[in-house]
Amino acid sequence: MDRISDVGVLDKAMAVIAAVERQPIALAGLVSATGLARPTVYRLAVALEAHGLLRRDEEGRFVLGARVIALGRAAADALPLRELALPALRELRDNTQESVQLYVRDGDFRICVASLQSPHGLRTIVDEGAALPLRAGSGGAVLLERAAVLERGWAESVGEREAGVASVSAPVRGHGLVIAAVSVSGPIERLTRTPGKRYARAVMAAARAIERALR
C-alpha cells in the first residue's frame, strides 16, 4: 500500500474504502487488495462499519455504507461548480438522450459531482459522489491531462472501465487549468465503438458552456 499522507492509519483506512468502492469484497479480498495484514484490515473494516462508512451485504461482504452517500451528496452540494454546470449538463443530456456526468479529480480517483440519467431504459448510471479509477475511462483521460486528449479537445473510451459501456469526455478549464471533465456515457450499441464521432462536438460545446458560466 502506498503512503499518501503523514497519517498512516488514515491511509490504511482509505485503502480499505478504495478497495470496496470497486465492488463488494470479502475480508480475504480486502487483505489481498490492500496488502495489509489480516488483523489490521479486520479492525479497520469493523471500525468503518461502526461509523456507517462500510456495511455488509447479505453474503457478508463489505460494501460502502449509507454515510458515504450522504457525505458524497454534501460534498457535491458544496461545490459551486455543480450548480453552475447543471444547465449545460441538462442541455447535453436532452440533446444526446444519454447519461451525462461531471467529474473532478481527487488524487488517483475522479469524483462524480453531477450525474443526469438518460431517459432510455438501458443506460449508464453513475451515482453522484461515486469515486471511479482515474486511469480508466474517457473522463479519467481528460483529468490526467494527456497531451493527445488536450490537443484534440476530447477523449473516448469503449468498454475500458465497464464492459458494454462507451463514453466521450471533454475538459472544463478555469484559469488555464483543467478543473473538471464533462462526459456522455451509454451502451456501446447506441454510442457505437467510435463514440467521439457522434458526441465529441456536443460534449465540447457543453464544456465551453460550463466555462462561460464559471466566469
C-alpha positions as CSV (number, residue, x, y, z in Angstrom):
1,M,0.0,0.0,0.0
2,D,1.3,3.4,-1.0
3,R,1.6,6.0,1.7
4,I,-0.2,9.2,0.8
5,S,-0.3,11.3,3.9
6,D,1.6,11.6,7.2
7,V,-1.2,9.8,9.0
8,G,-0.6,6.1,8.4
9,V,-3.9,4.8,9.9
10,L,-5.9,7.2,7.7
11,D,-4.0,6.0,4.6
12,K,-4.8,2.4,5.6
13,A,-8.5,3.2,6.2
14,M,-8.8,4.9,2.8
15,A,-7.1,1.9,1.2
16,V,-9.9,-0.3,2.6
17,I,-12.6,2.1,1.4
18,A,-10.9,2.4,-2.1
19,A,-11.0,-1.4,-2.4
20,V,-14.7,-1.6,-1.5
21,E,-15.6,1.2,-3.9
22,R,-14.9,-1.0,-6.9
23,Q,-17.1,-4.0,-5.8
24,P,-18.4,-5.9,-2.8
25,I,-15.5,-7.6,-1.3
26,A,-14.9,-10.2,1.5
27,L,-12.3,-9.9,4.2
28,A,-9.8,-12.1,2.3
29,G,-10.2,-9.9,-0.8
30,L,-9.6,-6.8,1.3
31,V,-6.4,-8.2,2.6
32,S,-5.2,-9.0,-1.0
33,A,-6.3,-5.6,-2.4
34,T,-4.7,-3.5,0.3
35,G,-1.6,-5.6,1.1
36,L,-2.3,-5.1,4.8
37,A,-2.2,-7.7,7.5
38,R,-5.5,-9.5,8.0
39,P,-5.9,-8.3,11.7
40,T,-5.3,-4.7,10.6
41,V,-7.8,-5.0,7.8
42,Y,-10.4,-6.5,10.0
43,R,-10.1,-3.8,12.7
44,L,-10.3,-1.1,10.2
45,A,-13.3,-2.6,8.3
46,V,-15.2,-3.1,11.5
47,A,-14.4,0.5,12.7
48,L,-15.5,1.9,9.4
49,E,-18.7,-0.2,9.6
50,A,-19.4,1.3,13.1
51,H,-19.1,4.8,11.6
52,G,-21.5,3.9,8.7
53,L,-18.8,4.2,6.0
54,L,-19.0,0.4,5.3
55,R,-21.7,-2.2,5.8
56,R,-22.0,-5.9,4.9
57,D,-24.3,-7.3,2.3
58,E,-26.3,-10.5,2.6
59,E,-23.3,-12.6,1.7
60,G,-21.2,-10.9,4.5
61,R,-19.1,-8.9,2.0
62,F,-18.1,-5.4,2.8
63,V,-19.8,-2.6,0.7
64,L,-20.0,1.1,1.0
65,G,-22.3,2.3,3.8
66,A,-25.1,4.8,3.7
67,R,-23.0,7.6,5.3
68,V,-20.7,7.6,2.2
69,I,-23.7,8.5,0.1
70,A,-24.7,11.4,2.4
71,L,-21.1,12.7,2.5
72,G,-20.8,12.5,-1.3
73,R,-24.0,14.4,-1.8
74,A,-23.0,17.0,0.8
75,A,-19.6,17.4,-0.9
76,A,-21.3,17.8,-4.3
77,D,-23.8,20.3,-3.0
78,A,-20.9,22.3,-1.5
79,L,-19.3,22.7,-4.9
80,P,-20.5,25.8,-6.8
81,L,-19.2,24.1,-9.9
82,R,-22.0,21.6,-9.8
83,E,-24.8,24.2,-9.6
84,L,-23.2,26.4,-12.3
85,A,-22.7,23.4,-14.6
86,L,-26.2,21.9,-14.3
87,P,-27.9,24.0,-17.1
88,A,-25.3,22.9,-19.6
89,L,-25.4,19.3,-18.4
90,R,-29.2,19.2,-18.7
91,E,-29.0,20.5,-22.3
92,L,-26.3,17.9,-23.1
93,R,-28.5,15.1,-21.7
94,D,-31.6,16.3,-23.5
95,N,-29.7,16.7,-26.8
96,T,-28.0,13.3,-26.7
97,Q,-30.6,11.4,-24.8
98,E,-27.7,9.7,-23.0
99,S,-26.5,9.9,-19.4
100,V,-24.2,12.8,-18.5
101,Q,-21.7,13.2,-15.8
102,L,-19.3,15.9,-14.4
103,Y,-16.1,14.7,-12.7
104,V,-13.4,16.3,-10.7
105,R,-10.0,14.8,-9.8
106,D,-9.3,13.7,-6.2
107,G,-5.9,12.0,-6.1
108,D,-6.0,8.8,-8.1
109,F,-9.7,9.0,-8.5
110,R,-12.3,11.0,-10.3
111,I,-15.3,12.0,-8.2
112,C,-18.7,12.4,-9.9
113,V,-20.1,15.7,-8.7
114,A,-23.1,15.7,-11.0
115,S,-25.0,12.9,-12.8
116,L,-28.1,13.1,-15.0
117,Q,-29.7,9.9,-16.3
118,S,-30.7,9.0,-19.8
119,P,-34.4,8.5,-20.4
120,H,-33.7,5.1,-22.0
121,G,-34.3,2.0,-20.0
122,L,-30.8,0.7,-20.9
123,R,-28.5,3.4,-19.6
124,T,-25.3,4.1,-17.7
125,I,-25.8,5.0,-14.1
126,V,-23.1,6.7,-12.1
127,D,-24.1,7.9,-8.6
128,E,-23.2,11.4,-7.5
129,G,-20.3,11.1,-5.1
130,A,-19.0,7.9,-6.7
131,A,-15.2,7.6,-6.9
132,L,-14.0,5.9,-10.1
133,P,-10.5,4.9,-11.1
134,L,-8.7,7.8,-12.7
135,R,-6.8,5.6,-15.2
136,A,-9.9,4.0,-16.8
137,G,-12.5,5.7,-19.0
138,S,-12.6,8.9,-21.0
139,G,-13.2,11.1,-18.0
140,G,-10.0,9.9,-16.4
141,A,-8.0,10.5,-19.5
142,V,-9.2,14.1,-19.6
143,L,-8.4,14.7,-15.9
144,L,-5.0,13.1,-16.3
145,E,-4.4,15.9,-18.9
146,R,-2.9,13.5,-21.5
147,A,-1.3,15.6,-24.3
148,A,-3.2,13.9,-27.1
149,V,-6.5,14.4,-25.4
150,L,-5.9,18.1,-24.7
151,E,-4.7,18.7,-28.2
152,R,-7.8,17.0,-29.7
153,G,-10.1,18.5,-27.1
154,W,-11.9,15.3,-26.2
155,A,-11.4,11.6,-25.2
156,E,-13.3,8.5,-25.8
157,S,-13.4,5.0,-24.3
158,V,-15.1,1.8,-25.3
159,G,-15.5,-0.9,-22.7
160,E,-12.5,0.4,-20.8
161,R,-13.9,1.0,-17.3
162,E,-17.0,-1.2,-17.7
163,A,-17.9,-3.8,-20.3
164,G,-20.5,-2.7,-22.7
165,V,-20.2,1.0,-21.9
166,A,-18.8,3.7,-24.1
167,S,-18.2,7.3,-23.3
168,V,-16.9,10.7,-24.6
169,S,-15.4,13.4,-22.3
170,A,-14.1,16.9,-22.7
171,P,-12.1,19.1,-20.3
172,V,-13.6,22.1,-18.5
173,R,-10.9,24.7,-17.9
174,G,-10.6,27.5,-15.4
175,H,-7.7,30.0,-15.4
176,G,-5.9,27.8,-17.9
177,L,-6.2,24.6,-15.8
178,V,-8.3,21.5,-16.3
179,I,-10.7,21.6,-13.4
180,A,-13.3,19.1,-14.5
181,A,-14.4,16.6,-17.1
182,V,-17.9,16.5,-18.7
183,S,-18.9,13.2,-20.1
184,V,-21.6,11.4,-22.1
185,S,-21.9,7.7,-21.5
186,G,-24.1,4.9,-22.5
187,P,-24.3,1.4,-24.0
188,I,-21.9,0.6,-26.9
189,E,-24.8,-0.4,-29.1
190,R,-26.1,3.2,-29.1
191,L,-22.8,5.1,-28.8
192,T,-21.0,2.7,-31.2
193,R,-17.3,1.8,-31.0
194,T,-16.4,5.3,-32.2
195,P,-18.5,7.4,-29.8
196,G,-16.4,10.5,-30.4
197,K,-17.7,10.8,-34.0
198,R,-21.2,11.0,-32.6
199,Y,-20.9,13.1,-29.5
200,A,-17.5,14.9,-29.3
201,R,-18.8,18.1,-30.7
202,A,-21.8,18.2,-28.2
203,V,-19.6,17.3,-25.2
204,M,-17.0,20.1,-26.1
205,A,-19.9,22.6,-26.5
206,A,-21.1,21.7,-23.1
207,A,-17.6,22.1,-21.6
208,R,-17.4,25.6,-23.1
209,A,-20.8,26.5,-21.8
210,I,-19.7,25.5,-18.3
211,E,-16.6,27.6,-18.6
212,R,-18.7,30.6,-19.5
213,A,-20.9,30.0,-16.5
214,L,-17.9,29.9,-14.2
215,R,-16.6,33.4,-15.3
